[in-house]
Amino acid sequence: MRAPLLTMFKAAAMLGLLGLMTSCAHYQAGVKNPVIRASYDAADQLIALAKPPVNNDAPLIVATFVDIDKLEQASTLGRVLAEEVAARLTQRGYHIIELKLRGSVYVRDGTGELMLSRQVKELSLSHNVQAVVVGTYAPSPEKLFLNLKIVRPTDNVILSAHDIALDLDDTTRSLLMSDVP
């Protein structure tokens, strides 16, 4: 009597596990989204192109990406793109300092982490930061042109740069239009 009960339990457990795996198979991380995929690809390219290579044993900072014509402003889109790049770098094993938790970095409400060169140097020295990822974007009616760089904060040398162009759809336009003065 015990063997059939054990077999039924195993079968139920297998079905439950299969159901869980099937539901997970339907869920995919945001990489299906073209903006997230482009951010992840850009992060991968930045690392691949870096000369000298960026090591994953020393921390990095990812600053909010800003409008090229309004460097003191950021939009929700600029903050989201920076978050996505930081997420990808973290996935790849890089140590990212979370700026929103640091009191010593210039953070303006509604703007994000806008890095002032003096503060980048201070932070990099105090936390042994090897590089900072920065980005600027320029919107056009159809596209958003994004330039990303990895910069060594001790001397402002660019270690890597990568450009992408994103299609502006209703979602990206709404995130872009959230510019804060």
Buried (B, 14 or more C-beta within 10 A) or exposed (E): EEEEEEEEEEEEEEEEEEEEEEEEEEEEEEBEBEBBBBBBBBBBBBBEBBEEEBEBEBBBBBBBBBBBEEEEBBBBBBBBBBBBBBBBBBEEEBBBBEBEEBEEBBBEEBBBBBBEEEBBBBBBEEBEBBBBBBBBBEBEEEBBBBBBBBBBBEEEEEBBBBEBEBEBEEEBEEBBEBBBE
